[in-house]
């Protein structure tokens, strides 16, 4: 009897001990991707000098850039400017109408930048009234445009913006979008703040849709500020990472589980130069 009890206790202890991989991760950083920045963060800087702005980005330690060449700069030249500073362009963006009408031109621009992903961040609709008809238009455009991009060696991804969480049947119009786009041609980028703003659960949705997600936009939302399903809010509600409502440890743990390799900080405040170092320090402070 005592022997059986001892064996049972030993078996239980073995079950609750951390696995070798878990033990190895203890103390490691939660943020495991190269440090990335979204172009929109520096929207107020390009006019003061492209190379001057890129120097700021380099000095902050960013290694990946998501976006296109600023106005007046050729994509190949912009790619060289970034490469000279040790920064790559894994991902760029395109407007919905561009994806819908001329995806080959979108692919050509992406290839000139050296990008492997093209992101679309907005589906046309009446503010606050995203509908099934809007979703159906997007499904057709994304499936067809994504196919052309794949034929050019590029992955298309839709950037979630929060208005897609309108209720629909047993879920939301976001669920409807995901279920009716072809995984071969359409991947997803989660903007964690806009997902939260629209009523979605970032960590839960990462888990639910797994490898459909290929990248993240990281930004935080001011505690207690009002939320809705417009996908629009003022810059005053964008705060440094770790100072707002989002649960970044949970988000990053789930992102790591599903293998997301590209995460871009996007600061939409009007104080990005002061906010970015705080966001970077916060990310670096997070540990398993």
Backbone as CSV, one residue per row, in Angstrom:
resi,resn,N_x,N_y,N_z,CA_x,CA_y,CA_z,C_x,C_y,C_z
1,UNK,0.834,-1.210,0.000,0.000,0.000,0.000,0.870,1.262,0.000
2,UNK,1.874,1.259,0.927,2.764,2.413,1.005,3.547,2.575,-0.302
3,UNK,3.947,1.416,-0.865,4.709,1.468,-2.105,3.869,2.071,-3.225
4,UNK,2.597,1.652,-3.306,1.709,2.189,-4.338,1.480,3.690,-4.158
5,UNK,1.343,4.108,-2.897,1.146,5.526,-2.612,2.374,6.335,-3.026
6,UNK,3.566,5.811,-2.717,4.795,6.492,-3.085,4.921,6.628,-4.596
7,UNK,4.595,5.534,-5.310,4.660,5.576,-6.767,3.695,6.603,-7.338
8,UNK,2.503,6.690,-6.742,1.505,7.659,-7.194,1.988,9.085,-6.984
9,UNK,2.614,9.340,-5.819,3.125,10.677,-5.525,4.269,11.062,-6.463
10,UNK,5.127,10.084,-6.754,6.228,10.343,-7.676,5.702,10.668,-9.081
11,UNK,4.675,9.924,-9.503,4.083,10.163,-10.820,3.462,11.547,-10.888
12,UNK,2.791,11.965,-9.811,2.175,13.283,-9.769,3.235,14.375,-9.818
13,UNK,4.318,14.188,-9.059,5.395,15.176,-9.057,6.002,15.305,-10.446
14,UNK,6.153,14.180,-11.136,6.715,14.201,-12.485,5.831,14.990,-13.437
15,UNK,4.511,14.853,-13.259,3.562,15.536,-14.131,3.605,17.050,-13.945
16,UNK,3.851,17.514,-12.724,3.773,18.953,-12.482,5.124,19.652,-12.617
17,UNK,6.204,18.861,-12.762,7.500,19.484,-13.003,7.508,20.159,-14.366
18,UNK,8.156,21.297,-14.520,8.226,21.925,-15.834,9.021,21.072,-16.798
19,UNK,8.607,21.094,-18.049,9.350,20.362,-19.069,10.690,21.033,-19.296
20,UNK,11.579,20.337,-20.001,12.909,20.895,-20.272,12.804,22.214,-21.023
21,UNK,11.877,22.274,-22.016,11.743,23.497,-22.801,11.211,24.643,-21.945
22,UNK,10.283,24.315,-21.010,9.757,25.350,-20.128,10.841,25.875,-19.203
23,UNK,11.657,24.959,-18.687,12.721,25.363,-17.779,13.734,26.248,-18.504
24,UNK,14.016,25.935,-19.739,14.968,26.726,-20.510,14.431,28.132,-20.767
25,UNK,13.113,28.257,-20.860,12.531,29.562,-21.168,12.443,30.473,-19.949
26,UNK,12.552,29.900,-18.757,12.403,30.717,-17.563,13.466,31.817,-17.547
27,UNK,13.011,33.048,-17.431,13.928,34.177,-17.410,14.258,34.741,-18.773
28,UNK,13.862,34.052,-19.853,14.127,34.570,-21.195,13.146,35.692,-21.533
29,UNK,13.507,36.571,-22.475,12.589,37.657,-22.840,11.321,37.133,-23.504
30,UNK,10.213,37.771,-23.179,8.945,37.431,-23.841,8.927,37.949,-25.269
31,UNK,9.535,39.106,-25.480,9.589,39.675,-26.827,10.769,39.061,-27.553
32,UNK,10.493,38.132,-28.489,11.548,37.360,-29.129,11.750,37.703,-30.604
33,UNK,10.991,38.622,-31.140,11.133,39.007,-32.547,12.173,40.125,-32.675
34,UNK,12.703,40.332,-33.892,13.532,41.532,-34.101,12.699,42.774,-33.809
35,UNK,13.314,43.808,-33.279,12.574,45.018,-32.941,12.107,45.706,-34.224
36,UNK,10.791,45.834,-34.369,10.219,46.386,-35.591,9.446,47.664,-35.331
37,UNK,9.365,48.512,-36.359,8.627,49.778,-36.262,7.720,49.938,-37.474
38,UNK,6.514,50.423,-37.243,5.576,50.715,-38.328,5.793,52.140,-38.816
39,UNK,5.792,52.310,-40.119,6.092,53.604,-40.743,5.208,54.730,-40.223
40,UNK,3.932,54.452,-39.959,2.991,55.499,-39.567,3.448,56.233,-38.306
41,UNK,4.238,55.564,-37.481,4.760,56.187,-36.258,5.494,57.480,-36.568
42,UNK,6.189,57.512,-37.719,7.017,58.674,-38.071,6.374,59.542,-39.151
43,UNK,5.047,59.541,-39.198,4.298,60.277,-40.220,4.603,61.774,-40.204
44,UNK,4.964,62.316,-39.036,5.230,63.749,-38.927,6.705,64.100,-39.135
45,UNK,7.519,63.110,-39.485,8.961,63.331,-39.559,9.523,63.344,-40.973
46,UNK,8.920,62.565,-41.890,9.519,62.388,-43.211,9.760,63.713,-43.930
47,UNK,8.841,64.659,-43.766,8.975,65.939,-44.479,10.189,66.739,-44.014
48,UNK,10.723,66.387,-42.857,11.897,67.094,-42.333,13.207,66.428,-42.762
49,UNK,13.087,65.366,-43.565,14.280,64.689,-44.066,14.178,63.185,-43.893
50,UNK,14.210,62.464,-44.997,14.071,61.006,-44.938,15.255,60.373,-44.214
51,UNK,16.466,60.751,-44.606,17.635,60.128,-43.981,17.754,60.528,-42.510
52,UNK,17.400,61.753,-42.204,17.406,62.194,-40.801,16.433,61.347,-39.973
53,UNK,15.260,61.067,-40.534,14.269,60.235,-39.840,14.776,58.802,-39.683
54,UNK,15.396,58.278,-40.727,15.940,56.916,-40.643,17.058,56.829,-39.613
55,UNK,17.804,57.903,-39.442,18.844,57.910,-38.408,18.224,57.777,-37.018
56,UNK,17.096,58.442,-36.803,16.398,58.330,-35.511,15.948,56.877,-35.293
57,UNK,15.381,56.290,-36.337,14.905,54.908,-36.247,16.066,53.967,-35.932
58,UNK,17.196,54.183,-36.586,18.375,53.353,-36.325,18.871,53.538,-34.890
59,UNK,18.952,54.784,-34.435,19.464,55.069,-33.094,18.603,54.436,-32.007
60,UNK,17.314,54.263,-32.287,16.428,53.633,-31.308,16.570,52.112,-31.292
61,UNK,17.310,51.562,-32.250,17.583,50.134,-32.236,16.673,49.279,-33.079
62,UNK,15.858,49.898,-33.937,14.938,49.114,-34.759,15.681,48.381,-35.871
63,UNK,15.284,47.135,-36.101,15.913,46.284,-37.107,14.981,45.951,-38.267
64,UNK,13.671,46.148,-38.081,12.702,45.874,-39.143,11.758,47.066,-39.291
65,UNK,11.365,47.323,-40.535,10.506,48.464,-40.863,9.336,47.947,-41.681
66,UNK,8.129,48.356,-41.296,6.960,48.017,-42.103,6.407,49.294,-42.709
67,UNK,6.379,49.335,-44.045,5.843,50.504,-44.722,6.438,50.634,-46.111
68,UNK,6.090,51.728,-46.770,6.590,51.988,-48.105,7.541,53.166,-48.116
69,UNK,8.058,53.473,-49.281,8.961,54.611,-49.427,8.188,55.914,-49.267
70,UNK,8.740,56.881,-48.543,8.066,58.188,-48.427,7.932,58.840,-49.804
71,UNK,7.009,59.783,-49.890,6.747,60.471,-51.150,8.026,61.093,-51.711
72,UNK,8.252,60.845,-52.993,9.413,61.409,-53.649,10.654,60.540,-53.617
73,UNK,10.576,59.382,-52.947,11.716,58.472,-52.843,11.381,57.171,-53.568
74,UNK,12.261,56.720,-54.451,12.041,55.460,-55.164,12.206,54.279,-54.201
75,UNK,11.381,53.236,-54.368,11.461,52.087,-53.463,12.859,51.487,-53.353
76,UNK,13.554,51.301,-54.460,14.889,50.701,-54.412,15.865,51.580,-53.635
77,UNK,15.733,52.903,-53.801,16.606,53.820,-53.067,16.302,53.780,-51.571
78,UNK,15.014,53.706,-51.230,14.626,53.639,-49.825,15.130,52.344,-49.190
79,UNK,15.024,51.255,-49.923,15.537,49.974,-49.436,17.028,50.080,-49.115
80,UNK,17.797,50.750,-49.996,19.239,50.908,-49.760,19.504,51.768,-48.517
81,UNK,18.719,52.832,-48.354,18.896,53.696,-47.185,18.716,52.904,-45.887
82,UNK,17.694,52.068,-45.860,17.447,51.251,-44.675,18.548,50.213,-44.492
83,UNK,18.926,49.556,-45.573,19.957,48.518,-45.485,21.272,49.104,-44.968
84,UNK,21.578,50.329,-45.365,22.797,50.995,-44.882,22.781,51.183,-43.369
85,UNK,21.606,51.131,-42.788,21.451,51.312,-41.341,21.119,49.993,-40.640
86,UNK,21.257,48.891,-41.363,21.029,47.576,-40.763,19.570,47.251,-40.539
87,UNK,18.692,47.845,-41.357,17.242,47.660,-41.194,16.670,47.028,-42.459
88,UNK,15.837,46.010,-42.296,15.184,45.356,-43.426,13.723,45.783,-43.518
89,UNK,13.102,45.475,-44.664,11.681,45.789,-44.885,10.952,44.469,-45.165
90,UNK,10.567,43.743,-44.121,9.870,42.481,-44.380,8.452,42.682,-44.894
91,UNK,7.877,43.873,-44.635,6.460,44.071,-44.928,6.193,45.507,-45.362
92,UNK,5.280,45.650,-46.325,4.837,46.967,-46.756,3.316,46.992,-46.787
93,UNK,2.737,48.107,-47.167,1.285,48.233,-47.161,0.728,48.590,-48.519
94,UNK,-0.571,48.422,-48.666,-1.278,48.812,-49.887,-2.713,49.145,-49.529
95,UNK,-3.298,50.093,-50.257,-4.690,50.445,-50.046,-5.627,49.379,-50.592
96,UNK,-6.845,49.346,-50.070,-7.824,48.339,-50.480,-8.068,48.394,-51.980
97,UNK,-8.267,49.599,-52.513,-8.567,49.722,-53.936,-7.404,49.243,-54.801
98,UNK,-6.187,49.403,-54.325,-5.026,48.891,-55.064,-5.049,47.365,-55.119
99,UNK,-5.338,46.743,-53.987,-5.430,45.278,-53.937,-6.551,44.790,-54.849
100,UNK,-7.651,45.522,-54.844,-8.834,45.123,-55.595,-8.639,45.296,-57.102
101,UNK,-7.978,46.384,-57.514,-7.939,46.717,-58.938,-6.660,46.297,-59.651
102,UNK,-5.512,46.316,-58.939,-4.251,46.037,-59.620,-3.247,45.385,-58.670
103,UNK,-3.531,44.170,-58.257,-2.616,43.510,-57.308,-1.225,43.264,-57.878
104,UNK,-1.098,43.169,-59.210,0.230,42.963,-59.785,1.112,44.184,-59.544
105,UNK,0.542,45.382,-59.667,1.314,46.594,-59.382,1.735,46.631,-57.914
106,UNK,0.856,46.163,-57.029,1.187,46.086,-55.600,2.367,45.133,-55.401
107,UNK,2.320,43.988,-56.063,3.408,43.011,-55.962,4.720,43.590,-56.462
108,UNK,4.667,44.336,-57.565,5.890,44.916,-58.136,6.524,45.914,-57.169
109,UNK,5.713,46.738,-56.511,6.252,47.694,-55.536,6.855,46.972,-54.338
110,UNK,6.181,45.928,-53.888,6.691,45.170,-52.742,8.041,44.543,-53.061
111,UNK,8.154,43.989,-54.271,9.422,43.361,-54.656,10.544,44.383,-54.758
112,UNK,10.231,45.595,-55.202,11.248,46.644,-55.281,11.782,47.012,-53.896
113,UNK,10.926,46.869,-52.882,11.341,47.148,-51.500,12.023,45.949,-50.841
114,UNK,11.871,44.777,-51.456,12.390,43.555,-50.843,11.447,42.971,-49.815
115,UNK,10.175,43.423,-49.814,9.201,42.952,-48.827,8.632,41.593,-49.214
116,UNK,8.370,40.770,-48.197,7.766,39.450,-48.397,6.292,39.421,-48.017
117,UNK,5.818,40.527,-47.414,4.412,40.626,-47.004,3.844,41.957,-47.500
118,UNK,2.557,41.932,-47.840,1.813,43.161,-48.132,0.601,43.198,-47.213
119,UNK,0.433,44.317,-46.532,-0.641,44.477,-45.560,-1.671,45.492,-46.058
120,UNK,-2.952,45.167,-45.872,-4.043,46.110,-46.126,-4.714,46.405,-44.791
121,UNK,-4.858,47.697,-44.450,-5.289,48.071,-43.100,-6.721,48.598,-43.010
122,UNK,-7.439,48.681,-44.127,-8.777,49.287,-44.033,-9.660,48.778,-45.159
123,UNK,-10.867,48.380,-44.822,-11.880,47.994,-45.795,-12.892,49.143,-45.886
124,UNK,-13.172,49.680,-47.069,-14.123,50.797,-47.176,-15.501,50.423,-46.600
125,UNK,-16.053,51.343,-45.807,-17.389,51.126,-45.234,-17.847,52.427,-44.583
126,UNK,-19.133,52.474,-44.271,-19.669,53.635,-43.570,-19.251,53.554,-42.109
127,UNK,-18.754,54.653,-41.581,-18.181,54.658,-40.232,-19.116,54.033,-39.198
128,UNK,-18.587,53.055,-38.474,-19.338,52.398,-37.402,-20.389,51.429,-37.868
129,UNK,-20.486,51.208,-39.200,-21.545,50.341,-39.723,-20.982,49.307,-40.698
130,UNK,-19.851,48.728,-40.352,-19.276,47.681,-41.188,-20.294,46.550,-41.330
131,UNK,-20.549,46.120,-42.574,-21.650,45.197,-42.848,-21.155,43.925,-43.527
132,UNK,-22.071,42.960,-43.651,-21.755,41.730,-44.371,-21.406,42.043,-45.827
133,UNK,-22.103,43.006,-46.422,-21.787,43.393,-47.796,-20.366,43.920,-47.925
134,UNK,-19.927,44.719,-46.932,-18.546,45.203,-46.930,-17.576,44.031,-46.800
135,UNK,-17.918,43.097,-45.923,-17.067,41.922,-45.724,-16.998,41.075,-46.991
136,UNK,-18.127,40.911,-47.669,-18.139,40.106,-48.893,-17.259,40.738,-49.978
137,UNK,-17.323,42.060,-50.087,-16.454,42.738,-51.056,-14.983,42.470,-50.739
138,UNK,-14.655,42.553,-49.445,-13.271,42.330,-49.028,-12.838,40.893,-49.264
139,UNK,-13.716,39.944,-48.981,-13.382,38.531,-49.177,-13.000,38.273,-50.631
140,UNK,-13.780,38.802,-51.550,-13.486,38.622,-52.980,-12.156,39.287,-53.350
141,UNK,-11.980,40.538,-52.913,-10.748,41.261,-53.251,-9.520,40.609,-52.640
142,UNK,-9.642,40.139,-51.406,-8.489,39.549,-50.721,-8.126,38.189,-51.311
143,UNK,-9.134,37.370,-51.593,-8.845,36.054,-52.187,-8.201,36.194,-53.566
144,UNK,-8.744,37.106,-54.379,-8.217,37.274,-55.742,-6.868,37.992,-55.729
145,UNK,-6.770,39.074,-54.952,-5.510,39.801,-54.878,-4.424,38.992,-54.198
146,UNK,-4.808,38.260,-53.149,-3.842,37.427,-52.444,-3.260,36.341,-53.320
147,UNK,-4.076,35.820,-54.247,-3.597,34.797,-55.180,-2.509,35.370,-56.099
148,UNK,-2.749,36.576,-56.609,-1.750,37.221,-57.475,-0.457,37.471,-56.692
149,UNK,-0.593,37.945,-55.460,0.591,38.208,-54.652,1.361,36.913,-54.379
150,UNK,0.654,35.839,-54.077,1.350,34.575,-53.826,2.109,34.111,-55.064
151,UNK,1.521,34.303,-56.218,2.199,33.927,-57.466,3.488,34.718,-57.673
152,UNK,3.601,35.843,-56.971,4.806,36.671,-57.023,5.704,36.457,-55.803
153,UNK,5.410,35.429,-55.029,6.238,35.115,-53.865,5.993,35.986,-52.659
154,UNK,4.807,36.608,-52.578,4.488,37.545,-51.496,3.236,37.074,-50.760
155,UNK,3.245,37.235,-49.447,2.092,36.872,-48.625,1.239,38.103,-48.347
156,UNK,-0.048,38.004,-48.656,-0.982,39.080,-48.336,-1.514,38.886,-46.918
157,UNK,-1.656,39.995,-46.183,-2.230,39.919,-44.833,-3.184,41.088,-44.614
158,UNK,-4.294,40.785,-43.960,-5.256,41.823,-43.603,-4.991,42.262,-42.173
159,UNK,-4.895,43.561,-41.985,-4.596,44.194,-40.696,-5.919,44.494,-39.979
160,UNK,-6.175,43.809,-38.893,-7.440,43.956,-38.164,-7.512,45.336,-37.503
161,UNK,-8.667,45.995,-37.660,-8.795,47.384,-37.211,-9.913,47.619,-36.200
162,UNK,-10.629,46.575,-35.802,-11.597,46.711,-34.716,-13.041,46.852,-35.128
163,UNK,-13.312,47.469,-36.292,-14.702,47.617,-36.731,-15.294,46.289,-37.191
164,UNK,-14.439,45.283,-37.418,-14.905,43.974,-37.923,-15.618,43.147,-36.854
165,UNK,-15.630,43.627,-35.604,-16.220,42.836,-34.527,-17.715,43.091,-34.343
166,UNK,-18.353,43.600,-35.396,-19.819,43.675,-35.392,-20.379,42.261,-35.258
167,UNK,-21.418,42.080,-34.445,-22.004,40.735,-34.296,-22.536,40.215,-35.625
168,UNK,-22.347,38.915,-35.839,-22.885,38.269,-37.036,-23.096,36.791,-36.733
169,UNK,-24.319,36.327,-36.936,-24.687,34.936,-36.652,-24.185,34.543,-35.262
170,UNK,-23.386,33.477,-35.159,-22.929,33.038,-33.839,-21.582,33.633,-33.442
171,UNK,-21.117,34.596,-34.202,-19.829,35.198,-33.900,-19.807,36.657,-34.309
172,UNK,-18.797,37.019,-35.097,-18.646,38.398,-35.549,-18.340,38.398,-37.049
173,UNK,-18.380,39.591,-37.638,-17.996,39.692,-39.046,-16.501,39.429,-39.239
174,UNK,-15.727,39.593,-38.174,-14.327,39.187,-38.281,-14.229,37.668,-38.471
175,UNK,-14.982,36.922,-37.677,-15.004,35.461,-37.854,-15.432,35.104,-39.274
176,UNK,-16.434,35.797,-39.772,-16.933,35.544,-41.129,-15.839,35.800,-42.170
177,UNK,-15.088,36.896,-41.987,-13.977,37.208,-42.893,-12.925,36.094,-42.891
178,UNK,-12.550,35.685,-41.706,-11.505,34.657,-41.596,-11.972,33.346,-42.220
179,UNK,-13.209,32.975,-41.930,-13.718,31.683,-42.397,-13.938,31.634,-43.901
180,UNK,-14.083,32.801,-44.525,-14.382,32.819,-45.964,-13.233,33.312,-46.836
181,UNK,-12.101,33.593,-46.219,-10.901,33.886,-47.005,-10.043,32.630,-47.046
182,UNK,-9.364,32.441,-48.155,-8.564,31.238,-48.376,-7.234,31.366,-47.635
183,UNK,-6.938,30.461,-46.693,-5.671,30.550,-45.945,-4.442,30.507,-46.839
184,UNK,-4.594,29.960,-48.026,-3.458,29.903,-48.951,-3.094,31.286,-49.478
185,UNK,-4.097,32.174,-49.522,-3.884,33.493,-50.123,-4.047,34.655,-49.150
186,UNK,-4.647,34.420,-47.996,-4.959,35.516,-47.073,-4.515,35.161,-45.657
187,UNK,-3.544,35.919,-45.150,-3.110,35.793,-43.757,-3.598,37.011,-42.982
188,UNK,-3.215,37.097,-41.713,-3.737,38.145,-40.844,-2.623,38.841,-40.076
189,UNK,-2.805,40.140,-39.876,-1.959,40.904,-38.967,-2.858,41.471,-37.873
190,UNK,-2.520,41.192,-36.630,-3.307,41.743,-35.532,-2.702,43.057,-35.043
191,UNK,-3.496,44.108,-35.101,-3.178,45.319,-34.355,-3.838,45.124,-32.990
192,UNK,-3.015,44.932,-31.962,-3.574,44.499,-30.676,-4.436,45.586,-30.046
193,UNK,-4.071,46.866,-30.264,-4.883,47.930,-29.682,-6.231,48.032,-30.365
194,UNK,-6.241,47.999,-31.719,-7.516,48.115,-32.415,-8.399,46.892,-32.153
195,UNK,-7.791,45.737,-32.016,-8.569,44.538,-31.666,-9.261,44.738,-30.326
196,UNK,-8.514,45.197,-29.335,-9.058,45.479,-28.001,-10.118,46.581,-28.075
197,UNK,-9.847,47.628,-28.836,-10.747,48.767,-28.962,-12.112,48.339,-29.514
198,UNK,-12.104,47.365,-30.436,-13.347,46.904,-31.035,-14.069,45.826,-30.256
199,UNK,-13.515,45.426,-29.120,-14.181,44.433,-28.274,-13.624,43.033,-28.406
200,UNK,-12.535,42.865,-29.167,-11.926,41.547,-29.313,-10.915,41.271,-28.204
201,UNK,-10.604,40.009,-28.019,-9.616,39.559,-27.035,-8.346,39.179,-27.793
202,UNK,-7.301,40.020,-27.764,-6.121,39.732,-28.586,-5.511,38.353,-28.350
203,UNK,-5.228,38.014,-27.106,-4.607,36.713,-26.836,-5.542,35.572,-27.233
204,UNK,-6.822,35.724,-26.951,-7.790,34.681,-27.295,-7.910,34.475,-28.795
205,UNK,-7.883,35.570,-29.565,-7.988,35.447,-31.019,-6.704,34.900,-31.640
206,UNK,-5.549,35.211,-31.046,-4.306,34.593,-31.513,-4.394,33.081,-31.365
207,UNK,-4.892,32.660,-30.228,-5.036,31.225,-29.979,-6.073,30.605,-30.915
208,UNK,-7.193,31.292,-31.111,-8.286,30.744,-31.917,-7.887,30.520,-33.370
209,UNK,-7.177,31.489,-33.950,-6.874,31.405,-35.381,-5.420,31.052,-35.691
210,UNK,-4.639,30.794,-34.657,-3.323,30.189,-34.811,-2.466,30.770,-35.916
211,UNK,-2.037,29.890,-36.828,-1.058,30.318,-37.832,-1.649,31.147,-38.971
212,UNK,-2.929,31.504,-38.886,-3.430,32.514,-39.832,-2.751,33.863,-39.546
213,UNK,-2.338,34.070,-38.288,-1.657,35.305,-37.909,-0.182,35.208,-38.280
214,UNK,0.350,36.258,-38.933,1.763,36.241,-39.298,2.543,37.429,-38.714
215,UNK,1.853,38.425,-38.174,2.566,39.561,-37.579,1.626,40.335,-36.660
216,UNK,2.230,41.222,-35.872,1.473,42.050,-34.930,1.872,43.510,-35.068
217,UNK,0.903,44.400,-34.785,1.198,45.791,-34.469,0.999,45.930,-32.964
218,UNK,1.991,46.497,-32.305,1.940,46.642,-30.854,1.712,48.100,-30.483
219,UNK,0.613,48.358,-29.827,0.384,49.664,-29.206,-0.616,49.486,-28.078
220,UNK,-0.627,50.457,-27.162,-1.448,50.332,-25.959,-2.530,51.410,-25.954
221,UNK,-3.564,51.180,-25.136,-4.743,52.056,-25.107,-4.941,52.618,-23.709
222,UNK,-5.167,53.909,-23.645,-5.306,54.628,-22.379,-6.362,53.992,-21.483
223,UNK,-6.016,53.793,-20.228,-6.939,53.170,-19.276,-8.207,53.998,-19.123
224,UNK,-9.347,53.330,-19.263,-10.634,53.975,-19.035,-11.176,54.796,-20.182
225,UNK,-10.429,54.923,-21.275,-10.928,55.711,-22.413,-12.059,54.954,-23.105
226,UNK,-13.029,55.656,-23.695,-14.165,54.973,-24.329,-13.735,54.181,-25.563
227,UNK,-14.417,53.052,-25.772,-14.146,52.175,-26.910,-15.422,51.983,-27.716
228,UNK,-15.263,51.693,-29.019,-16.407,51.409,-29.874,-15.947,50.569,-31.061
229,UNK,-16.790,50.457,-32.071,-16.462,49.625,-33.229,-16.271,50.460,-34.500
230,UNK,-15.702,51.661,-34.319,-15.438,52.502,-35.484,-14.041,52.263,-36.059
231,UNK,-13.129,51.723,-35.250,-11.743,51.614,-35.680,-11.049,52.972,-35.704
232,UNK,-11.599,53.937,-34.969,-11.056,55.302,-34.961,-11.109,55.869,-33.545
233,UNK,-9.994,56.426,-33.107,-9.958,57.121,-31.820,-8.835,58.149,-31.874
234,UNK,-8.816,59.076,-30.937,-7.845,60.163,-30.969,-6.451,59.748,-30.529
235,UNK,-5.425,60.482,-30.963,-4.053,60.159,-30.591,-3.798,60.251,-29.094
236,UNK,-4.643,60.985,-28.388,-4.472,61.108,-26.941,-4.724,59.782,-26.211
237,UNK,-5.368,58.840,-26.897,-5.654,57.539,-26.272,-4.582,56.494,-26.553
238,UNK,-3.547,56.873,-27.301,-2.413,55.985,-27.559,-1.337,56.278,-26.514
239,UNK,-0.987,55.281,-25.716,-0.005,55.476,-24.643,1.148,54.488,-24.819
240,UNK,2.301,54.736,-24.185,3.412,53.791,-24.289,3.010,52.395,-23.840
241,UNK,3.612,51.396,-24.440,3.319,50.016,-24.084,3.531,49.806,-22.586
242,UNK,2.570,49.110,-21.968,2.663,48.827,-20.543,1.984,49.852,-19.661
243,UNK,1.549,50.973,-20.241,0.890,52.009,-19.437,-0.621,52.008,-19.616
244,UNK,-1.137,51.154,-20.499,-2.563,51.154,-20.794,-3.269,49.886,-20.352
245,UNK,-4.300,49.524,-21.111,-5.203,48.448,-20.710,-4.794,47.056,-21.193
246,UNK,-3.902,46.966,-22.170,-3.655,45.671,-22.798,-2.739,44.776,-21.969
247,UNK,-3.000,43.480,-22.066,-2.223,42.473,-21.332,-1.129,41.943,-22.259
248,UNK,-0.008,42.652,-22.310,1.050,42.272,-23.247,1.732,40.949,-22.897
249,UNK,1.935,40.611,-21.630,2.508,39.287,-21.365,1.672,38.153,-21.956
250,UNK,0.350,38.226,-21.821,-0.514,37.186,-22.384,-0.451,37.188,-23.906
251,UNK,-0.441,38.369,-24.496,-0.389,38.487,-25.960,0.910,37.907,-26.504
252,UNK,2.030,38.268,-25.895,3.333,37.812,-26.392,3.526,36.318,-26.179
253,UNK,3.037,35.792,-25.069,3.143,34.344,-24.861,2.408,33.588,-25.958
254,UNK,1.214,34.050,-26.288,0.438,33.369,-27.328,1.078,33.563,-28.696
255,UNK,1.589,34.758,-28.957,2.264,35.014,-30.235,3.468,34.094,-30.403
256,UNK,4.211,33.887,-29.334,5.371,33.002,-29.407,4.949,31.555,-29.636
257,UNK,3.856,31.154,-29.015,3.375,29.776,-29.190,3.043,29.478,-30.647
258,UNK,2.465,30.457,-31.350,2.061,30.198,-32.735,3.138,30.598,-33.738
259,UNK,4.277,31.072,-33.234,5.432,31.283,-34.095,5.481,32.589,-34.852
260,UNK,4.872,33.650,-34.327,4.924,34.947,-35.004,6.339,35.519,-34.920
261,UNK,6.879,35.903,-36.067,8.274,36.350,-36.160,8.427,37.857,-36.356
262,UNK,7.332,38.550,-36.688,7.432,39.984,-36.982,6.430,40.758,-36.133
263,UNK,6.939,41.672,-35.307,6.095,42.505,-34.450,6.579,43.944,-34.578
264,UNK,5.658,44.845,-34.914,6.012,46.231,-35.179,5.342,47.148,-34.163
265,UNK,6.134,47.913,-33.427,5.549,48.957,-32.579,4.958,50.024,-33.494
266,UNK,3.742,50.441,-33.178,3.132,51.554,-33.904,2.624,52.545,-32.878
267,UNK,3.208,53.713,-32.863,2.809,54.750,-31.915,2.015,55.810,-32.665
268,UNK,0.740,55.960,-32.311,-0.128,56.928,-32.990,-0.336,58.192,-32.172
269,UNK,0.425,58.325,-31.081,0.323,59.540,-30.283,1.026,60.693,-31.004
270,UNK,0.985,61.856,-30.401,1.727,63.000,-30.945,3.029,63.205,-30.169
271,UNK,3.448,62.180,-29.406,4.657,62.276,-28.582,5.515,61.032,-28.777
272,UNK,5.634,60.609,-30.035,6.291,59.331,-30.319,7.768,59.297,-29.919
273,UNK,8.472,60.403,-30.031,9.898,60.413,-29.699,10.103,60.153,-28.205
274,UNK,9.207,60.674,-27.376,9.282,60.426,-25.935,8.712,59.056,-25.570
275,UNK,7.680,58.623,-26.306,6.984,57.378,-25.948,7.742,56.124,-26.369
276,UNK,8.391,56.160,-27.526,9.018,54.947,-28.051,10.069,54.356,-27.118
277,UNK,10.977,55.139,-26.537,11.941,54.526,-25.613,11.264,53.833,-24.424
278,UNK,10.147,54.385,-23.947,9.411,53.742,-22.853,8.834,52.411,-23.303
279,UNK,8.278,52.380,-24.526,7.702,51.139,-25.046,8.778,50.076,-25.233
280,UNK,9.928,50.479,-25.770,11.021,49.531,-25.993,11.515,48.980,-24.655
281,UNK,11.701,49.860,-23.680,12.173,49.416,-22.363,11.186,48.456,-21.725
282,UNK,9.892,48.735,-21.885,8.873,47.839,-21.327,8.950,46.457,-21.970
283,UNK,9.030,46.404,-23.297,9.117,45.114,-23.976,10.338,44.324,-23.512
284,UNK,11.460,45.019,-23.373,12.686,44.341,-22.958,12.638,43.872,-21.513
285,UNK,11.743,44.454,-20.716,11.643,44.080,-19.302,10.824,42.812,-19.089
286,UNK,10.029,42.419,-20.084,9.129,41.288,-19.904,9.882,39.974,-20.041
287,UNK,9.654,39.073,-19.073,10.336,37.791,-19.036,9.354,36.649,-18.788
288,UNK,9.726,35.474,-19.258,8.956,34.275,-18.940,9.056,33.987,-17.454
